[in-house]
Amino acid sequence: MKRRRFLKVLLAFLGAVTFASFFYSLLKYLVAIPAQTKQQGRLVISKKDIPLNESRNFVLDSAPVVVINTADKGIVVLSRVCTHLGCLVEYNRAKQKLLCPCHAGTYNLDGSTAGGPPPKPLTAIPFRIDGDNIILG
């Protein structure tokens, strides 16, 4: 095979791959599944896994959540996705706040913004306590 022919085949292949990946992304965007029809999963956690004034990070329906066991409010379950730019917040035990490492956003334990650039509070995740278990979702 001559060099010119090889380059033509290679460019045609790369162009087809680029077009296919763009078309697939566009098609996936246009035919998105509405959130109402998406089935929510459940996550069962033992209360013993989260000591008093500690937190644990989990994933519920491919979304990161934090479960905090506080002395004042009891169990708190919030989304870990910062409402500013989507970074993952971390629980700071000493300050009793959720901190965003990207732009120093802070959230109170009820999810409300306490400072920094976040425009909205964190999303509260529905949960219930059943005996010694915490059921998320």
Secondary structure, DSSP 8 states (H G I E B T S, - for coil): --HHHHHHHHHHHHHHHHHHHHHHHHHHHHT---TTTS----EEEEGGGS-TTEEEEEEETTEEEEEEEETTTEEEEEE-B-TTT--B-EEETTTTEEE-TTT--EE-TTS-EEESS--S---B--EEEETTEEEE-
